[in-house]
Amino acid sequence: MDMYIDDLIALFLVFVVVLALGLRMAEEGVYSIMGLDTDPLTFDLKVLPGGQYDFCILGSRFSLKQTLKLGEFYADRRRVDIRIGGLNISVPTMFCVYNPANLPHLRIYLDKQNSRMYN
């Protein structure tokens, strides 16, 4: 009995796909005869740049956008925190850099502010 239900479901899906494609082709034909330059309303799928999909089914318009979240980023005056996949990376905004001439160390700030601002 299960095999007959699986065949019935497959036939129903094939019928729905053929019906939807037939309605789309008929609608495009009517629009071309009438001289209208519009998108079909029965079924229309557009792939837009930036991972966005725009599709229309029986007059209802839907839009899907793909976003990827790799981690979290937080910046403060004292430090920069980056979280990627459970790994926490914390970087201070002030680095001590030693020059090869053995001069006193120079302070370089990531936010391009002078050292008097922090004191």
PyMOL commands that set and color helices and strands:
alter all, ss='L'
color gray80, all
select helices_A, chain A and resi 2-34+115-117
alter helices_A, ss='H'
color red, helices_A
select strands_A, chain A and resi 43-48+52-57+60-65+71-75+79-84+87-92+94-97+106-109
alter strands_A, ss='S'
color yellow, strands_A
deselect
rebuild
show_as cartoon
